[in-house]
Amino acid sequence: MLEDVKEVFGDRQICLARELTKLHEEFLRGTISEILPLVSQLKGEMVVVVQGCPQQTDRSFEETVRMASELAASGIKPKQAAAKASEESGFSKNEVYQEMMRQKKEQEEQ
């Protein structure tokens, strides 16, 4: 099933839950590629939660970073600006924030 999901949806994040509501319940989290090697050893009923489809946008990563920087310049805290810009673009808010900080440091050094 995981191989089929990976083929159709791509290598998304998943959570595989075993022994729910029991004493030894277990949660495996990671990409499908990371979890696949582990499942051959597992037995019993399992629940799989698959990451939803990322939003598709025409905005590039650079444009997203620029948008976040503009939001920060208008007075929004940098982390909040990165989160807002990334939620509308589908890019990771952490990556957007890190790039914002890298660019800011570069500008300060010049």
All heavy atoms as an XYZ file, in Angstrom:
868
protein
N       0.828     -1.177      0.000
C       0.000      0.000      0.000
C       0.879      1.249      0.000
O       0.613      2.189     -0.730
C      -0.935     -0.032      1.225
C      -1.767      1.200      1.390
S      -0.918      2.331      2.471
C      -2.148      3.331      3.089
N       1.927      1.271      0.832
C       2.805      2.445      0.890
C       3.526      2.672     -0.435
O       3.710      3.819     -0.859
C       3.815      2.309      2.027
C       3.255      2.416      3.440
C       4.361      2.222      4.463
C       2.555      3.737      3.655
N       3.922      1.597     -1.092
C       4.578      1.744     -2.396
C       3.621      2.355     -3.415
O       4.017      3.204     -4.220
C       5.105      0.398     -2.871
C       6.305     -0.073     -2.070
C       6.718     -1.502     -2.377
O       5.966     -2.229     -3.062
O       7.810     -1.881     -1.915
N       2.352      1.945     -3.361
C       1.353      2.513     -4.263
C       1.128      4.002     -3.970
O       1.038      4.815     -4.892
C       0.019      1.757     -4.144
C       0.090      0.346     -4.703
O       1.023      0.062     -5.481
O      -0.780     -0.475     -4.340
N       1.043      4.344     -2.693
C       0.846      5.745     -2.314
C       2.028      6.575     -2.791
O       1.851      7.672     -3.335
C       0.647      5.881     -0.785
C       0.681      7.340     -0.355
C      -0.656      5.235     -0.358
N       3.230      6.059     -2.610
C       4.430      6.785     -3.040
C       4.426      6.994     -4.549
O       4.768      8.067     -5.048
C       5.689      6.032     -2.616
C       6.959      6.756     -2.983
C       8.177      5.965     -2.527
C       9.448      6.631     -3.016
N      10.623      5.831     -2.734
N       4.021      5.968     -5.288
C       3.995      6.058     -6.751
C       2.968      7.082     -7.229
O       3.226      7.856     -8.142
C       3.685      4.689     -7.351
C       3.700      4.675     -8.862
C       3.421      3.289     -9.422
O       3.871      2.294     -8.827
O       2.731      3.207    -10.449
N       1.809      7.113     -6.578
C       0.732      7.990     -7.022
C       0.918      9.424     -6.509
O       0.782     10.380     -7.267
C      -0.640      7.435     -6.564
C      -1.759      8.412     -6.872
C      -0.913      6.092     -7.235
N       1.231      9.577     -5.227
C       1.275     10.900     -4.601
C       2.677     11.471     -4.451
O       2.834     12.636     -4.117
C       0.629     10.860     -3.223
C      -0.838     10.538     -3.242
C      -1.345      9.516     -2.465
C      -1.721     11.257     -4.030
C      -2.695      9.221     -2.468
C      -3.067     10.971     -4.040
C      -3.554      9.941     -3.254
N       3.691     10.655     -4.623
C       5.059     11.106     -4.381
C       5.488     10.758     -2.961
O       4.726     10.190     -2.182
N       6.701     11.104     -2.627
C       7.283     10.734     -1.335
C       6.873     11.723     -0.253
O       7.648     12.547      0.201
C       8.809     10.666     -1.463
C       9.447      9.904     -0.323
O       8.734      9.142      0.358
O      10.660     10.065     -0.120
N       5.628     11.625      0.183
C       5.082     12.554      1.182
C       5.403     12.097      2.596
O       5.763     10.950      2.839
C       3.569     12.643      1.027
C       3.162     13.254     -0.283
C       1.708     13.564     -0.286
N       1.316     14.046     -1.605
C       0.096     14.364     -1.921
N      -0.868     14.258     -1.042
N      -0.190     14.800     -3.128
N       5.188     13.008      3.535
C       5.305     12.684      4.952
C       4.124     11.803      5.347
O       3.002     12.004      4.866
C       5.278     13.963      5.797
C       6.476     14.844      5.628
C       7.694     14.281      6.334
O       7.606     13.695      7.405
N       8.851     14.459      5.709
N       4.384     10.824      6.230
C       3.312      9.969      6.736
C       3.496      9.739      8.227
O       4.579      9.965      8.777
C       3.251      8.603      6.013
C       4.524      7.785      6.258
C       2.969      8.756      4.544
C       4.402      6.332      5.822
N       2.442      9.274      8.844
C       2.502      8.764     10.207
C       1.846      7.398     10.169
O       0.698      7.263      9.749
C       1.769      9.680     11.177
S       1.728      9.009     12.862
N       2.590      6.382     10.572
C       2.069      5.028     10.631
C       1.863      4.708     12.109
O       2.809      4.766     12.898
C       3.066      4.049      9.999
C       2.573      2.623      9.876
C       3.038      2.040      8.559
C       3.069      1.777     11.015
N       0.625      4.424     12.484
C       0.278      4.162     13.883
C      -0.060      2.685     14.054
O      -0.821      2.124     13.276
C      -0.896      5.035     14.303
N       0.521      2.087     15.104
C       0.272      0.665     15.413
C      -0.260      0.536     16.840
O       0.087      1.319     17.702
C       1.574     -0.135     15.342
C       2.217     -0.191     14.011
C       3.492     -1.057     14.044
N       3.206     -2.402     14.501
C       3.827     -2.988     15.524
N       4.759     -2.382     16.199
N       3.519     -4.216     15.872
N      -1.023     -0.505     17.058
C      -1.507     -0.842     18.400
C      -2.205      0.338     19.082
O      -1.989      0.608     20.265
C      -0.340     -1.331     19.274
C       0.424     -2.511     18.728
C      -0.421     -3.787     18.650
O      -1.341     -3.970     19.476
O      -0.148     -4.595     17.750
N      -3.032      1.047     18.303
C      -3.732      2.199     18.865
C      -4.593      1.790     20.057
O      -5.206      0.724     20.055
C      -4.605      2.870     17.808
C      -3.841      3.632     16.732
C      -4.791      4.171     15.681
C      -3.031      4.760     17.336
N      -4.642      2.619     21.051
C      -5.392      2.455     22.296
C      -4.887      1.303     23.152
O      -5.538      0.907     24.109
C      -6.914      2.274     22.059
O      -7.167      0.982     21.519
C      -7.475      3.363     21.159
N      -3.725      0.773     22.832
C      -3.168     -0.322     23.628
C      -1.943      0.170     24.383
O      -1.427      1.254     24.142
C      -2.824     -1.501     22.726
C      -4.056     -2.068     22.032
C      -3.760     -3.324     21.314
C      -5.051     -3.879     20.746
N      -5.091     -3.890     19.326
N      -1.450     -0.649     25.268
C      -0.326     -0.285     26.122
C       0.925      0.071     25.323
O       1.643      1.006     25.652
C      -0.015     -1.440     27.095
C       1.118     -1.223     28.075
C       0.801     -0.056     29.001
C       1.362     -2.476     28.883
N       1.181     -0.657     24.261
C       2.418     -0.469     23.489
C       2.161      0.206     22.146
O       2.761     -0.158     21.144
C       3.116     -1.817     23.272
C       3.469     -2.493     24.550
N       4.481     -2.043     25.365
C       2.924     -3.554     25.180
C       4.558     -2.817     26.427
N       3.617     -3.740     26.344
N       1.278      1.225     22.128
C       1.026      1.893     20.862
C       2.306      2.553     20.360
O       3.167      2.952     21.143
C      -0.130      2.888     20.967
C       0.123      4.102     21.801
C      -1.109      5.003     21.894
O      -2.239      4.578     21.578
O      -0.931      6.152     22.297
N       2.411      2.633     19.036
C       3.650      3.104     18.417
C       3.307      3.985     17.221
O       2.383      3.700     16.473
C       4.463      1.894     17.959
C       5.729      2.209     17.225
C       6.446      0.949     16.753
O       5.859     -0.141     16.736
O       7.617      1.083     16.382
N       4.087      5.049     17.037
C       3.904      5.953     15.912
C       5.227      6.094     15.179
O       6.239      6.437     15.792
C       3.432      7.334     16.382
C       2.118      7.296     17.102
C       2.074      7.168     18.479
C       0.933      7.377     16.395
C       0.860      7.127     19.146
C      -0.281      7.336     17.053
C      -0.318      7.209     18.430
N       5.228      5.819     13.888
C       6.412      6.011     13.059
C       6.118      7.187     12.136
O       5.118      7.187     11.421
C       6.701      4.761     12.223
C       6.948      3.472     13.009
C       7.055      2.288     12.051
C       8.194      3.594     13.846
N       6.998      8.182     12.169
C       6.794      9.373     11.346
C       7.998      9.578     10.442
O       9.123      9.353     10.845
C       6.612     10.602     12.236
C       5.342     10.566     13.032
C       5.236     11.784     13.953
N       4.017     11.766     14.724
C       3.886     11.225     15.926
N       4.928     10.648     16.494
N       2.744     11.251     16.554
N       7.737     10.046      9.226
C       8.795     10.325      8.264
C       8.224     10.269      6.865
O       7.011     10.194      6.667
N       9.121     10.277      5.889
C       8.656     10.152      4.508
C       8.357      8.684      4.231
O       8.815      7.795      4.962
C       9.715     10.649      3.514
O      10.883      9.841      3.646
C      10.053     12.112      3.735
N       7.630      8.442      3.169
C       7.311      7.065      2.808
C       8.601      6.274      2.602
O       8.715      5.130      3.058
C       6.411      7.016      1.558
C       5.068      7.688      1.857
C       6.204      5.590      1.086
C       4.166      7.880      0.655
N       9.593      6.888      1.964
C      10.875      6.208      1.725
C      11.564      5.816      3.023
O      12.226      4.787      3.085
C      11.824      7.107      0.927
O      11.308      7.365     -0.337
N      11.429      6.639      4.044
C      12.056      6.345      5.332
C      11.330      5.231      6.080
O      11.952      4.437      6.786
C      12.090      7.605      6.211
C      12.972      8.708      5.670
C      12.770     10.038      6.370
O      11.739     10.249      7.045
O      13.672     10.888      6.225
N      10.025      5.145      5.927
C       9.220      4.167      6.664
C       9.186      2.807      5.962
O       9.142      1.765      6.616
C       7.783      4.700      6.868
C       7.792      6.032      7.609
C       6.906      3.688      7.594
C       8.381      6.017      8.997
N       9.245      2.796      4.632
C       9.139      1.534      3.884
C      10.070      0.428      4.372
O       9.631     -0.715      4.536
C       9.361      1.775      2.391
C       8.110      2.030      1.569
C       8.467      2.449      0.150
C       7.190      0.839      1.565
N      11.363      0.690      4.617
C      12.237     -0.395      5.064
C      11.845     -0.988      6.423
O      12.190     -2.125      6.730
C      13.617      0.260      5.170
C      13.543      1.507      4.380
C      12.115      1.927      4.387
N      11.101     -0.255      7.208
C      10.739     -0.711      8.549
C       9.485     -1.573      8.581
O       9.304     -2.378      9.485
C      10.527      0.502      9.465
C      11.659      1.527      9.516
C      11.233      2.745     10.334
C      12.907      0.903     10.091
N       8.602     -1.417      7.599
C       7.288     -2.061      7.678
C       7.313     -3.557      7.440
O       6.393     -4.253      7.868
C       6.255     -1.395      6.733
C       6.004      0.028      7.137
C       6.659     -1.495      5.296
N       8.327     -4.084      6.814
C       8.355     -5.527      6.567
C       8.436     -6.316      7.873
O       8.057     -7.480      7.921
C       9.530     -5.892      5.656
O      10.751     -5.588      6.300
N       8.894     -5.687      8.928
C       9.033     -6.355     10.234
C       7.784     -6.200     11.101
O       7.676     -6.843     12.139
C      10.221     -5.761     10.990
C      11.504     -5.797     10.215
C      12.509     -4.781     10.759
O      12.279     -4.145     11.774
N      13.612     -4.641     10.062
N       6.850     -5.378     10.678
C       5.684     -5.073     11.507
C       4.517     -6.001     11.190
O       4.321     -6.410     10.059
C       5.255     -3.619     11.278
C       6.315     -2.558     11.530
C       5.765     -1.177     11.185
C       6.796     -2.605     12.962
N       3.740     -6.305     12.239
C       2.546     -7.133     12.083
C       1.374     -6.434     12.752
O       1.548     -5.577     13.602
C       2.761     -8.501     12.736
C       3.798     -9.341     12.043
C       3.914    -10.689     12.682
C       4.967    -11.503     11.953
N       5.115    -12.825     12.502
N       0.180     -6.832     12.360
C      -1.016     -6.294     12.986
C      -1.649     -5.197     12.158
O      -1.184     -4.845     11.079
N      -2.726     -4.670     12.720
C      -3.443     -3.596     12.046
C      -2.726     -2.274     12.266
O      -2.199     -2.011     13.345
C      -4.876     -3.505     12.574
C      -5.703     -4.714     12.227
C      -7.114     -4.620     12.774
O      -7.469     -3.572     13.358
O      -7.858     -5.586     12.619
N      -2.717     -1.460     11.221
C      -2.050     -0.168     11.294
C      -2.923      0.896     10.652
O      -3.734      0.595      9.789
C      -0.714     -0.229     10.555
C       0.249     -1.216     11.139
S       1.674     -1.426     10.095
C       1.926     -3.186     10.251
N      -2.710      2.115     11.085
C      -3.388      3.268     10.507
C      -2.312      4.143      9.884
O      -1.267      4.379     10.492
C      -4.154      4.067     11.588
C      -4.740      5.342     11.008
C      -5.223      3.210     12.219
N      -2.557      4.609      8.662
C      -1.591      5.466      7.985
C      -2.256      6.806      7.692
O      -3.342      6.858      7.125
C      -1.101      4.826      6.661
C      -0.140      5.758      5.937
C      -0.452      3.476      6.926
N      -1.582      7.880      8.089
C      -2.028      9.232      7.777
C      -1.020      9.805      6.796
O       0.182      9.792      7.061
C      -2.109     10.112      9.049
C      -2.571     11.510      8.698
C      -3.028      9.471     10.076
N      -1.505     10.280      5.659
C      -0.640     10.784      4.591
C      -0.794     12.299      4.494
O      -1.915     12.825      4.535
C      -1.001     10.142      3.230
C      -0.099     10.656      2.122
C      -0.930      8.621      3.320
N       0.342     12.977      4.350
C       0.349     14.433      4.184
C      -0.531     14.818      3.004
O      -0.517     14.176      1.958
C       1.776     14.903      3.936
C       1.909     16.361      3.607
C       3.322     16.720      3.164
O       4.033     15.888      2.631
N       3.709     17.960      3.383
N      -1.277     15.894      3.168
C      -2.124     16.390      2.095
C      -1.299     16.967      0.958
O      -0.090     17.137      1.057
N      -1.974     17.263     -0.109
C      -1.315     17.826     -1.282
C      -0.854     19.240     -0.986
O      -1.638     20.071     -0.542
C      -2.289     17.833     -2.459
S      -1.584     18.493     -3.968
N       0.436     19.536     -1.213
C       0.898     20.903     -1.006
C       0.198     21.841     -1.974
O      -0.133     21.459     -3.090
C       2.397     20.845     -1.312
C       2.733     19.435     -1.594
C       1.467     18.650     -1.684
N      -0.022     23.068     -1.525
C      -0.649     24.044     -2.406
C       0.253     24.297     -3.597
O       1.469     24.403     -3.457
C      -0.871     25.365     -1.674
C      -1.960     25.318     -0.644
C      -2.148     26.669     -0.002
O      -1.220     27.428      0.188
N      -3.392     26.965      0.359
N      -0.353     24.375     -4.734
C       0.407     24.672     -5.941
C       0.340     26.171     -6.195
O      -0.707     26.783     -6.073
C      -0.169     23.907     -7.141
C      -0.132     22.411     -6.967
C       1.270     21.870     -6.820
O       2.180     22.283     -7.511
N       1.461     20.961     -5.891
N       1.462     26.743     -6.531
C       1.508     28.173     -6.794
C       2.496     28.437     -7.913
O       3.382     27.633     -8.168
C       1.914     28.950     -5.523
O       1.916     30.333     -5.822
C       3.280     28.551     -5.027
N       2.308     29.555     -8.533
C       3.238     29.951     -9.584
C       4.390     30.768     -9.007
O       5.314     31.120     -9.720
C       2.509     30.773    -10.653
C       1.510     29.934    -11.423
O       1.697     28.709    -11.494
O       0.538     30.499    -11.950
N       4.317     31.060     -7.706
C       5.341     31.883     -7.075
C       6.599     31.051     -6.812
O       6.534     29.957     -6.274
C       4.816     32.440     -5.763
C       5.731     33.479     -5.169
C       5.249     34.066     -3.869
N       3.841     34.341     -3.828
C       3.069     34.060     -2.780
N       3.566     33.508     -1.708
N       1.794     34.351     -2.808
N       7.741     31.590     -7.183
C       9.017     30.898     -6.954
C       9.441     31.073     -5.499
O       8.891     31.903     -4.764
C      10.100     31.467     -7.870
O      10.435     32.788     -7.461
N      10.451     30.315     -5.104
C      10.986     30.425     -3.756
C      11.522     31.828     -3.506
O      11.277     32.422     -2.453
C      12.088     29.376     -3.543
C      12.678     29.393     -2.164
C      11.940     28.958     -1.080
C      13.964     29.850     -1.956
C      12.477     28.982      0.207
C      14.511     29.871     -0.681
C      13.764     29.436      0.402
N      12.219     32.371     -4.500
C      12.787     33.716     -4.353
C      11.691     34.761     -4.163
O      11.817     35.673     -3.354
C      13.649     34.070     -5.576
C      14.935     33.260     -5.687
C      14.721     31.826     -6.202
O      13.662     31.533     -6.818
O      15.601     31.000     -5.954
N      10.599     34.625     -4.911
C       9.483     35.557     -4.771
C       8.831     35.422     -3.393
O       8.416     36.413     -2.801
C       8.445     35.314     -5.871
C       8.926     35.713     -7.248
C       7.985     35.234     -8.358
O       7.354     34.167     -8.211
O       7.898     35.948     -9.362
N       8.768     34.193     -2.896
C       8.196     33.955     -1.571
C       9.057     34.607     -0.497
O       8.540     35.249      0.425
C       8.061     32.442     -1.311
O       7.239     31.869     -2.343
C       7.433     32.164      0.041
N      10.376     34.480     -0.624
C      11.289     35.103      0.339
C      11.164     36.620      0.265
O      11.114     37.306      1.294
C      12.746     34.642      0.097
C      13.720     35.438      0.957
C      12.885     33.148      0.362
N      11.083     37.154     -0.939
C      10.933     38.600     -1.112
C       9.626     39.077     -0.462
O       9.586     40.105      0.224
C      10.970     38.966     -2.596
C      10.956     40.447     -2.861
C      11.155     40.862     -4.325
N      10.717     39.937     -5.344
C      11.530     39.121     -6.045
N      12.830     39.141     -5.836
N      11.045     38.311     -6.964
N       8.547     38.326     -0.660
C       7.262     38.683     -0.056
C       7.371     38.674      1.466
O       6.885     39.593      2.143
C       6.174     37.700     -0.499
C       4.823     37.960      0.096
S       3.661     36.682     -0.442
C       2.220     37.158      0.468
N       8.015     37.648      2.023
C       8.188     37.563      3.475
C       9.026     38.729      3.992
O       8.716     39.316      5.043
C       8.831     36.233      3.845
N      10.063     39.090      3.263
C      10.917     40.221      3.663
C      10.132     41.528      3.646
O      10.295     42.369      4.531
C      12.128     40.319      2.739
O      12.939     39.180      2.856
N       9.272     41.690      2.650
C       8.441     42.894      2.569
C       7.448     42.953      3.733
O       7.215     44.014      4.305
C       7.706     42.947      1.232
C       8.626     43.228      0.057
C       7.959     43.033     -1.299
O       6.753     42.698     -1.351
O       8.661     43.211     -2.310
N       6.884     41.802      4.075
C       5.968     41.748      5.219
C       6.710     42.107      6.505
O       6.199     42.850      7.345
C       5.331     40.362      5.342
C       4.293     39.993      4.293
C       3.949     38.509      4.373
C       3.043     40.835      4.458
N       7.926     41.588      6.654
C       8.730     41.892      7.843
C       9.087     43.376      7.887
O       9.079     43.993      8.959
C       9.987     41.028      7.861
N       9.385     43.943      6.740
C       9.722     45.372      6.675
C       8.525     46.251      7.041
O       8.693     47.369      7.529
C      10.236     45.722      5.285
N       7.318     45.734      6.836
C       6.112     46.503      7.164
C       5.759     46.424      8.644
O       4.785     47.022      9.073
C       4.934     46.025      6.311
O       4.479     44.758      6.755
N       6.552     45.642      9.415
C       6.329     45.605     10.853
C       5.927     44.259     11.420
O       5.850     44.092     12.630
N       5.669     43.291     10.580
C       5.325     41.954     11.062
C       6.617     41.270     11.521
O       7.666     41.433     10.908
C       4.642     41.130      9.949
C       3.328     41.787      9.550
C       4.415     39.697     10.381
C       2.635     41.119      8.370
N       6.534     40.496     12.590
C       7.709     39.766     13.064
C       8.199     38.829     11.959
O       7.383     38.238     11.235
C       7.383     38.959     14.320
C       7.090     39.834     15.515
C       6.783     39.005     16.739
C       6.477     39.916     17.909
N       6.154     39.169     19.113
N       9.531     38.689     11.804
C      10.080     37.884     10.702
C       9.538     36.458     10.627
O       9.228     35.973      9.544
C      11.585     37.895     10.964
C      11.818     39.165     11.708
C      10.591     39.363     12.559
N       9.410     35.783     11.764
C       8.892     34.403     11.730
C       7.443     34.358     11.260
O       7.042     33.466     10.520
C       9.038     33.732     13.092
C      10.461     33.316     13.387
C      10.546     32.441     14.604
C      12.003     32.028     14.792
N      12.174     31.087     15.875
N       6.653     35.348     11.681
C       5.257     35.404     11.246
C       5.170     35.749      9.762
O       4.322     35.214      9.045
C       4.481     36.426     12.070
C       4.288     36.021     13.512
C       3.651     37.114     14.345
O       3.741     38.297     14.012
N       3.010     36.728     15.439
N       6.061     36.627      9.313
C       6.093     36.991      7.892
C       6.446     35.779      7.042
O       5.833     35.533      5.998
C       7.102     38.115      7.661
N       7.428     35.001      7.487
C       7.828     33.793      6.756
C       6.683     32.783      6.730
O       6.416     32.152      5.706
C       9.072     33.177      7.381
N       5.986     32.642      7.846
C       4.864     31.699      7.908
C       3.742     32.125      6.961
O       3.185     31.286      6.250
C       4.341     31.602      9.344
N       3.415     33.414      6.956
C       2.335     33.890      6.088
C       2.693     33.710      4.618
O       1.890     33.217      3.826
C       2.028     35.352      6.369
C       0.944     35.930      5.474
C       0.117     36.930      6.216
C      -1.006     37.492      5.374
N      -2.006     36.513      5.022
N       3.912     34.096      4.241
C       4.337     33.965      2.844
C       4.396     32.501      2.430
O       4.014     32.149      1.315
C       5.693     34.642      2.641
N       4.848     31.641      3.319
C       4.988     30.230      2.947
C       3.650     29.511      2.881
O       3.471     28.626      2.054
C       5.926     29.512      3.918
O       5.360     29.459      5.200
N       2.692     29.904      3.715
C       1.393     29.220      3.667
C       0.679     29.495      2.354
O      -0.076     28.666      1.869
C       0.538     29.593      4.875
C      -0.322     30.796      4.724
C      -1.095     31.160      5.976
O      -0.782     30.661      7.066
O      -2.018     31.974      5.853
N       0.927     30.628      1.771
C       0.299     30.956      0.497
C       1.063     30.381     -0.690
O       0.568     30.372     -1.801
C       0.182     32.479      0.358
C      -0.740     33.086      1.397
C      -0.742     34.601      1.366
O      -0.073     35.185      0.500
O      -1.420     35.188      2.219
N       2.298     29.925     -0.450
C       3.117     29.461     -1.558
C       3.360     27.958     -1.555
O       3.703     27.389     -2.576
C       4.473     30.167     -1.530
O       5.225     29.716     -0.419
N       3.257     27.318     -0.389
C       3.541     25.893     -0.305
C       4.976     25.586      0.079
O       5.322     24.439      0.300
N       5.843     26.608      0.191
C       7.222     26.381      0.616
C       7.285     26.300      2.137
O       6.437     26.838      2.835
C       8.147     27.503      0.114
C       8.299     27.534     -1.374
C       7.672     28.517     -2.127
C       9.052     26.575     -2.026
C       7.800     28.549     -3.503
C       9.180     26.597     -3.403
C       8.555     27.581     -4.140
N       8.319     25.642      2.661
C       8.515     25.489      4.093
C       8.766     26.839      4.753
O       9.632     27.590      4.310
C       9.704     24.556      4.345
O      10.209     24.724      5.645
N       8.035     27.119      5.821
C       8.225     28.397      6.510
C       9.624     28.503      7.105
O      10.204     29.587      7.144
C       7.157     28.616      7.578
C       7.222     27.662      8.751
C       6.102     27.935      9.728
C       6.140     26.902     10.847
N       5.029     27.041     11.751
N      10.184     27.377      7.541
C      11.538     27.403      8.099
C      12.567     27.750      7.028
O      13.500     28.517      7.282
C      11.890     26.068      8.753
C      11.089     25.829     10.017
O      10.656     26.766     10.677
N      10.884     24.577     10.351
N      12.411     27.179      5.846
C      13.346     27.484      4.754
C      13.234     28.956      4.339
O      14.243     29.611      4.081
C      13.081     26.575      3.555
C      13.480     25.135      3.788
C      13.095     24.228      2.627
O      12.443     24.697      1.668
O      13.448     23.044      2.685
N      12.010     29.451      4.277
C      11.793     30.851      3.907
C      12.424     31.755      4.965
O      13.141     32.706      4.637
C      10.286     31.167      3.734
C      10.041     32.654      3.561
C       9.715     30.388      2.551
N      12.194     31.448      6.233
C      12.756     32.252      7.322
C      14.287     32.224      7.290
O      14.938     33.270      7.406
C      12.248     31.743      8.671
C      12.856     32.459      9.846
C      12.451     33.744     10.184
C      13.838     31.853     10.625
C      13.013     34.413     11.261
C      14.408     32.520     11.698
C      13.988     33.795     12.012
O      14.557     34.459     13.068
N      14.870     31.044      7.118
C      16.333     30.932      7.081
C      16.919     31.741      5.930
O      17.940     32.415      6.081
C      16.758     29.466      6.982
C      16.518     28.702      8.265
C      16.744     27.202      8.108
O      17.044     26.712      7.026
N      16.587     26.470      9.199
N      16.275     31.697      4.781
C      16.766     32.464      3.630
C      16.610     33.959      3.874
O      17.488     34.755      3.515
C      16.041     32.047      2.350
C      16.503     32.769      1.111
C      17.971     32.549      0.751
O      18.599     31.580      1.233
O      18.514     33.369     -0.025
N      15.520     34.363      4.512
C      15.343     35.774      4.867
C      16.486     36.245      5.763
O      17.068     37.310      5.539
C      14.033     35.975      5.649
C      12.782     36.054      4.857
S      11.330     36.163      5.953
C      11.703     37.573      6.956
N      16.800     35.456      6.763
C      17.852     35.826      7.709
C      19.230     35.838      7.032
O      20.057     36.701      7.297
C      17.866     34.872      8.911
C      16.624     34.951      9.777
S      16.369     36.580     10.530
C      15.125     37.299      9.493
N      19.453     34.894      6.110
C      20.722     34.854      5.380
C      20.887     36.114      4.538
O      21.936     36.756      4.549
C      20.797     33.609      4.495
C      22.178     33.405      3.855
C      22.147     32.337      2.775
N      21.370     32.740      1.606
C      21.769     33.638      0.702
N      22.917     34.235      0.821
N      21.001     33.934     -0.332
N      19.822     36.478      3.832
C      19.869     37.668      2.987
C      20.033     38.939      3.823
O      20.770     39.845      3.445
C      18.612     37.764      2.118
C      18.568     36.741      1.007
C      17.324     36.845      0.164
O      16.512     37.749      0.303
N      17.159     35.889     -0.759
N      19.356     38.984      4.969
C      19.462     40.146      5.848
C      20.902     40.287      6.351
O      21.458     41.393      6.371
C      18.495     40.008      7.016
C      18.508     41.197      7.953
C      17.497     41.024      9.056
C      17.554     42.216      9.990
N      16.637     42.093     11.100
N      21.498     39.183      6.744
C      22.882     39.211      7.235
C      23.828     39.655      6.125
O      24.731     40.454      6.366
C      23.284     37.826      7.753
C      24.652     37.790      8.380
C      24.970     36.405      8.925
C      26.365     36.404      9.529
N      26.731     35.107     10.042
N      23.610     39.163      4.916
C      24.426     39.568      3.766
C      24.343     41.070      3.536
O      25.354     41.733      3.284
C      23.931     38.852      2.493
C      24.851     37.808      1.979
C      24.298     37.171      0.706
O      23.628     37.851     -0.109
O      24.551     35.979      0.523
N      23.134     41.619      3.618
C      22.943     43.058      3.400
C      23.625     43.871      4.503
O      24.187     44.927      4.230
C      21.455     43.384      3.363
C      20.758     42.904      2.121
C      19.259     43.109      2.158
O      18.697     43.474      3.191
N      18.595     42.851      1.044
N      23.576     43.393      5.725
C      24.200     44.106      6.832
C      25.723     44.116      6.707
O      26.370     45.056      7.133
C      23.793     43.490      8.157
C      22.333     43.744      8.504
C      21.863     42.957      9.718
O      22.630     42.101     10.246
O      20.724     43.179     10.150
N      26.274     43.056      6.141
C      27.729     42.963      5.980
C      28.238     43.853      4.870
O      29.414     44.186      4.849
C      28.142     41.505      5.731
C      27.970     40.621      6.964
C      28.245     39.159      6.661
O      28.439     38.779      5.476
O      28.264     38.366      7.629
N      27.387     44.254      3.960
C      27.819     45.075      2.825
C      27.857     46.530      3.137
O      27.572     47.210      3.882
C      26.921     44.864      1.607
C      27.077     43.491      1.054
C      26.123     43.243     -0.109
O      25.276     44.053     -0.441
N      26.258     42.098     -0.728
